[in-house]
Each structure stands twice: as structure tokens, then as C-alpha cells.
Amino acid sequence: MTDKVRVALIGAGGMANSVHYPSLAEFDDVEMVGLCDVVESKLNETADRFGIEKRYADYQQMLEETQPDAVYVLMPPHHLYDIVIRCLESGINVFIEKPPGVSTHQIRWMAEFAEKNGVIGMVGFNRRYIPLLELCRDKVVVHGGAMHQVVSTFYKWTEAPMHPYYNGAVDILTSDAVHAVDTMRFLADAEVTKVASSVRSLGMKYDVAFNALVEFDNDCLGILLSNWRCGGRVHQFEMHAAGISAFVNPNYEAVIHADGEEFVERLDSKQVAGSDENFKFYGFYHQSRHFIDCVKSGQEPLTSFQDAVKTMELVDKIYQSGM
Ligand SMILES: NC(=O)c1ccc[n+]([C@@H]2O[C@H](COP(=O)([O-])OP(=O)(O)OC[C@H]3O[C@@H](n4cnc5c(N)ncnc54)[C@H](O)[C@@H]3O)[C@@H](O)[C@H]2O)c1
């Protein structure tokens, strides 16, 4: 590998333009060597914006001509699998968004192919890289030792469409509430032992509310609160350890209580990240930094394909453990 990590990009859609390519564009040690999208207008607009010269409608041609070290595959989950496997088989490190395919089966095989080909696969569970969340987690663990209780909340409002995500290709828990499931695992920092859950459709043709109690092997209890028929988007976390609690909404702030005090510290999400740009204070920038560092060092990422299998297995258990 030269001094710069040569990154090829597949997908010129919303997430690519709003968070991932702006992050990569700020790294001195990254060269964006080619961009592929099947929609010509999106391809050209995005390539112009990020100064990318080589443009393709066919990703296989891009991989052959640019010979990248890594590739970002940024498209809806039901289109990922074949492209990801082809990249891994070509010996290229791969970054994908969440969810990592449409089933545990798919991410298990992506992980298998990454290992077989000696390359890194990473999933964009960006909440784990949010500076405020990381800081609070460190403070809680330093003060109180291992977490004994975490609450992972994700509420949204959907206007009752006929189907869940992507014309029904993926269910809500796998596609989106999975962020709360993954962050719960991250905060508990242990293996799941037991799950009790409630999965409800609330009058819709598909499931919209996913609530669960999850026991971990370090005695931590995880509580998942997620519901897509609520008043609006609220995504927040509670962390509790002996003598300390943090209540964190990464869009705004965290409040920490310790040793019986009603209030100890208030932390502003943007101040902690040193930026009021969403892609920086909401974890995307630090996530890409971690991926590039792992590509350079060969280290397994925090949110590797292998680790994402565990998050998807917990999604399965939540469906299987309904009351
Ligand atoms: N982490 C988060 O908070 C978050 C938020 C929103 C979406 N996402 C995830 O990001 C992913 C991408 O979502 P998006 O909204 O950016 O999608 P999008 O639909 O806006 O963009 C996908 C792009 O891929 C292109 N494309 C499709 N098939 C292609 C092919 N074979 N070759 C080349 N280009 C192809 C499309 O033309 C489109 O431009 C999804 O998995 C979604 O779940 C994550």
C-alpha cells in the first residue's frame, strides 16, 4: 500500500453525499480513486463535488481499472450481497452501511468471505463512534466499573405506508431499530445470555414496536425501547453503573448524575465533538477514520462483519422471544 489508502466508491446516494464522502474528503491519507453509480446524473454531481475523475456505471470495471485498497458500498441492503462478495473475493477491504444485508445468514457469509480472503469488512453502526457517547461510556465505567443497566431507546413516527423499508424488502427492526440493538451490545460490553421481548404491529400490516429485556453474561441488563408509531424521532441512551448514571441524547447533550447528586455534569454533543456538523458529532467521521486506520494496520474493526453477526443474532432472538 502507498502512503495513501486508495478508496473506490459504489453509490452516490443520500448517505454517501451527506456523511461518508465528506468524511473521506477530509483525510489527507485517503485518495478517492473512482466512483460508480447506475444513475448518471447522481454519478456526475457527486464526482464533481468531491473532485473524482474516474466515473463508472459498472462497479466491476471500476475495481479492475482502479485496483483500490478499500471500497465503500453504499446502497440499500437488498442490493449489497453480490457486490460485497465480489469485492472481498478480489482481496479488497469493504465498508458497508447498516443493515449488513437483509438477514443474519447474509452477514455470516460476508464475514466468512472476509476472513477467507484476509481482508477487513466493517459495518456502519455509527452510534458507537459518537464522541459524546464514547466519552460518557468511559466516564461511567471509570467511576462505577462495568455497566449493570443500559437503556437503548429509538422512537420514530411513520405515516402508515403500506410496507416497511424499501417497498417491504427489509423489516424495521433489521433495517433501522438495529442501531439501538447494536448500541445496547456496545454499552453492555458482554455476550447475550437471555432475551424476553414484545414485538407488536399496532394495527399496521407489519411490526412497528420492538421492546426487549436482554441479560448479558456480565450481569448487565439491557432494555430496548423502540417504536415507529410514536410522536417523532427520539434516539437516546441510559448507562448505569455503581454510583453513576449518564442520560445521553447524542443529538443534543448528556446529563450525568453521581454519588447521589441530582446533577453533576452537563455535556454538549457538538462541543465534545468540536463541530456542529452532523457527520462529525454523530459518529460518521470518526467511524470512517477508524475504518481507514484498520485498513492501514490490518486490525479488526470494532464493528467488523464478525461483530455485526452478533447484533443480527440478537435481532433474531428479539423476534423469537416474543411474549
Ligand atoms: N447510519 C445511518 O444512520 C443511516 C441513515 C440512513 C440510511 N442508512 C443506510 O445507508 C444505506 C444507503 O442508504 P441511502 O439512503 O444513501 O441510499 P440511496 O438510495 O440514496 O443511494 C443508493 C445509491 O446506490 C445506487 N446504486 C444502486 N445499485 C447500484 C449498482 N448496482 N451499482 C452502482 N450504484 C448503484 C443508486 O443509484 C443510489 O444512488 C442503506 O443501507 C441505509 O439503511 C444509514
The ligand as an SDF file (V2000), in Angstrom:
LIG
                    3D

 44 48  0  0  0  0  0  0  0  0999 V2000
  -26.2610    5.0690    9.5990 N   0  0  0  0  0  0  0  0  0  0  0  0
  -27.3860    5.7400    9.4430 C   0  0  0  0  0  0  0  0  0  0  0  0
  -27.8070    6.4960   10.3240 O   0  0  0  0  0  0  0  0  0  0  0  0
  -28.1750    5.5940    8.1600 C   0  0  0  0  0  0  0  0  0  0  0  0
  -29.1660    6.5310    7.8380 C   0  0  0  0  0  0  0  0  0  0  0  0
  -29.8600    6.3640    6.6290 C   0  0  0  0  0  0  0  0  0  0  0  0
  -29.5710    5.2870    5.8010 C   0  0  0  0  0  0  0  0  0  0  0  0
  -28.6020    4.3820    6.1610 N   0  0  0  0  0  0  0  0  0  0  0  0
  -28.2820    3.2310    5.2970 C   0  0  0  0  0  0  0  0  0  0  0  0
  -27.4560    3.6740    4.2280 O   0  0  0  0  0  0  0  0  0  0  0  0
  -27.6430    2.8020    3.0960 C   0  0  0  0  0  0  0  0  0  0  0  0
  -27.7730    3.6570    1.8580 C   0  0  0  0  0  0  0  0  0  0  0  0
  -28.8740    4.4940    2.0020 O   0  0  0  0  0  0  0  0  0  0  0  0
  -29.0420    5.7940    1.0950 P   0  0  0  0  0  0  0  0  0  0  0  0
  -30.2500    6.4870    1.6470 O   0  0  0  0  0  0  0  0  0  0  0  0
  -27.7650    6.5320    0.9950 O   0  0  0  0  0  0  0  0  0  0  0  0
  -29.4070    5.1240   -0.3100 O   0  0  0  0  0  0  0  0  0  0  0  0
  -29.7330    5.8400   -1.6900 P   0  0  0  0  0  0  0  0  0  0  0  0
  -30.8460    5.0840   -2.2970 O   0  0  0  0  0  0  0  0  0  0  0  0
  -29.8900    7.3310   -1.5020 O   0  0  0  0  0  0  0  0  0  0  0  0
  -28.4020    5.6080   -2.5290 O   0  0  0  0  0  0  0  0  0  0  0  0
  -28.0570    4.3880   -3.1140 C   0  0  0  0  0  0  0  0  0  0  0  0
  -27.3330    4.6720   -4.4180 C   0  0  0  0  0  0  0  0  0  0  0  0
  -26.8310    3.4470   -4.9440 O   0  0  0  0  0  0  0  0  0  0  0  0
  -27.0100    3.4910   -6.3560 C   0  0  0  0  0  0  0  0  0  0  0  0
  -26.9760    2.0880   -6.8610 N   0  0  0  0  0  0  0  0  0  0  0  0
  -27.9090    1.1190   -6.6810 C   0  0  0  0  0  0  0  0  0  0  0  0
  -27.4990   -0.0340   -7.2520 N   0  0  0  0  0  0  0  0  0  0  0  0
  -26.2740    0.2100   -7.7890 C   0  0  0  0  0  0  0  0  0  0  0  0
  -25.3220   -0.5870   -8.5070 C   0  0  0  0  0  0  0  0  0  0  0  0
  -25.5370   -1.8730   -8.7730 N   0  0  0  0  0  0  0  0  0  0  0  0
  -24.1560    0.0000   -8.8940 N   0  0  0  0  0  0  0  0  0  0  0  0
  -23.9300    1.2880   -8.6380 C   0  0  0  0  0  0  0  0  0  0  0  0
  -24.7890    2.1040   -7.9610 N   0  0  0  0  0  0  0  0  0  0  0  0
  -25.9420    1.5650   -7.5420 C   0  0  0  0  0  0  0  0  0  0  0  0
  -28.3280    4.2070   -6.5580 C   0  0  0  0  0  0  0  0  0  0  0  0
  -28.4500    4.7450   -7.8810 O   0  0  0  0  0  0  0  0  0  0  0  0
  -28.2330    5.3040   -5.4850 C   0  0  0  0  0  0  0  0  0  0  0  0
  -27.6400    6.4830   -5.9780 O   0  0  0  0  0  0  0  0  0  0  0  0
  -28.8750    1.9350    3.4260 C   0  0  0  0  0  0  0  0  0  0  0  0
  -28.4460    0.6530    3.7670 O   0  0  0  0  0  0  0  0  0  0  0  0
  -29.4910    2.5940    4.6560 C   0  0  0  0  0  0  0  0  0  0  0  0
  -30.0730    1.6490    5.5190 O   0  0  0  0  0  0  0  0  0  0  0  0
  -27.8990    4.5350    7.3130 C   0  0  0  0  0  0  0  0  0  0  0  0
  1  2  1  0
  2  3  2  0
  2  4  1  0
  4  5  1  0
  4 44  2  0
  5  6  2  0
  6  7  1  0
  7  8  2  0
  8  9  1  0
  8 44  1  0
  9 10  1  0
  9 42  1  0
 10 11  1  0
 11 12  1  0
 11 40  1  0
 12 13  1  0
 13 14  1  0
 14 15  2  0
 14 16  1  0
 14 17  1  0
 17 18  1  0
 18 19  2  0
 18 20  1  0
 18 21  1  0
 21 22  1  0
 22 23  1  0
 23 24  1  0
 23 38  1  0
 24 25  1  0
 25 26  1  0
 25 36  1  0
 26 27  1  0
 26 35  1  0
 27 28  2  0
 28 29  1  0
 29 30  1  0
 29 35  2  0
 30 31  1  0
 30 32  2  0
 32 33  1  0
 33 34  2  0
 34 35  1  0
 36 37  1  0
 36 38  1  0
 38 39  1  0
 40 41  1  0
 40 42  1  0
 42 43  1  0
M  CHG  2   8   1  16  -1
M  END
$$$$
